[in-house]
Amino acid sequence: MTTLTVTPAARARSAGAGAPRRIARRPGSLFDGAGGGPTLDQVVSGAWEELTAHAVVECPLCDGELEPEYGQHALPIGGRCRRCGTTLS
């Protein structure tokens, strides 16, 4: 099992098509991010915490606005991105 890290799209594209491919090493722990970036767990957990606080957060996929979706009793049950439609529930 490996840990997935999130890299902003602009930084991922900056390597260019002719750049040599780097092979990522496996981190020592399941919860350590490769290359010092946040892990997928950290990104999703942080977004979820903000959504439950009724805040609009940055979409982990497209950097759009992920806004809370509400269920019964006006409690957040997840979020949906205004730009790409990604849902977090």
C-alpha positions as CSV (number, residue, x, y, z in Angstrom):
1,M,0.0,0.0,0.0
2,T,1.3,3.5,-0.9
3,T,0.4,7.0,0.2
4,L,-1.0,9.3,-2.4
5,T,0.0,12.9,-2.2
6,V,-1.7,15.9,-3.8
7,T,0.4,18.2,-6.0
8,P,-1.1,21.4,-7.3
9,A,-1.7,21.2,-11.0
10,A,0.5,24.2,-11.9
11,R,3.5,22.6,-10.1
12,A,2.9,19.2,-11.7
13,R,2.8,20.8,-15.2
14,S,6.0,22.8,-14.6
15,A,8.2,19.7,-15.1
16,G,7.6,19.8,-18.9
17,A,7.2,17.1,-21.4
18,G,10.9,16.6,-22.0
19,A,11.8,16.4,-18.3
20,P,13.0,13.0,-17.1
21,R,10.6,11.0,-15.0
22,R,11.3,10.8,-11.3
23,I,10.5,7.6,-9.5
24,A,8.9,8.3,-6.2
25,R,10.2,6.4,-3.2
26,R,7.8,4.9,-0.8
27,P,7.5,6.8,2.5
28,G,8.5,5.1,5.7
29,S,5.0,5.4,7.1
30,L,1.6,5.1,5.6
31,F,0.7,8.6,6.8
32,D,3.9,10.4,5.7
33,G,3.6,12.4,2.5
34,A,6.1,11.7,-0.3
35,G,8.1,14.8,-1.1
36,G,6.9,16.7,1.9
37,G,3.4,17.4,0.4
38,P,0.2,16.7,2.2
39,T,-1.3,13.2,2.0
40,L,-4.7,12.6,0.5
41,D,-6.0,11.8,4.0
42,Q,-4.7,15.2,5.2
43,V,-6.3,17.1,2.3
44,V,-9.7,15.3,2.6
45,S,-9.8,15.5,6.4
46,G,-9.0,19.2,6.3
47,A,-11.7,19.9,3.7
48,W,-14.2,17.9,5.7
49,E,-13.4,19.8,8.9
50,E,-14.0,23.1,7.1
51,L,-17.2,21.9,5.5
52,T,-18.6,20.8,8.8
53,A,-17.9,24.4,10.0
54,H,-20.1,25.7,7.2
55,A,-17.1,27.1,5.2
56,V,-16.4,27.0,1.5
57,V,-13.0,25.3,0.9
58,E,-10.7,24.8,-2.1
59,C,-11.6,21.7,-4.2
60,P,-8.7,19.1,-3.9
61,L,-9.0,18.3,-7.6
62,C,-9.5,21.6,-9.5
63,D,-8.9,24.4,-6.9
64,G,-12.5,25.5,-7.4
65,E,-14.9,26.2,-4.5
66,L,-16.2,23.2,-2.6
67,E,-19.3,24.3,-0.8
68,P,-21.2,22.5,2.0
69,E,-24.3,20.4,1.2
70,Y,-26.8,20.2,3.9
71,G,-29.0,17.4,5.2
72,Q,-31.7,17.4,7.9
73,H,-31.5,20.0,10.6
74,A,-29.2,22.2,8.5
75,L,-26.1,20.0,9.2
76,P,-23.5,19.6,6.5
77,I,-23.4,16.1,5.1
78,G,-20.7,16.8,2.5
79,G,-19.6,19.2,-0.2
80,R,-19.8,19.8,-3.9
81,C,-17.4,21.7,-6.1
82,R,-19.0,24.6,-8.1
83,R,-16.5,24.2,-10.9
84,C,-16.0,20.5,-11.6
85,G,-18.8,18.9,-9.6
86,T,-16.6,16.8,-7.4
87,T,-18.5,15.6,-4.2
88,L,-17.1,14.9,-0.8
89,S,-19.5,12.9,1.5
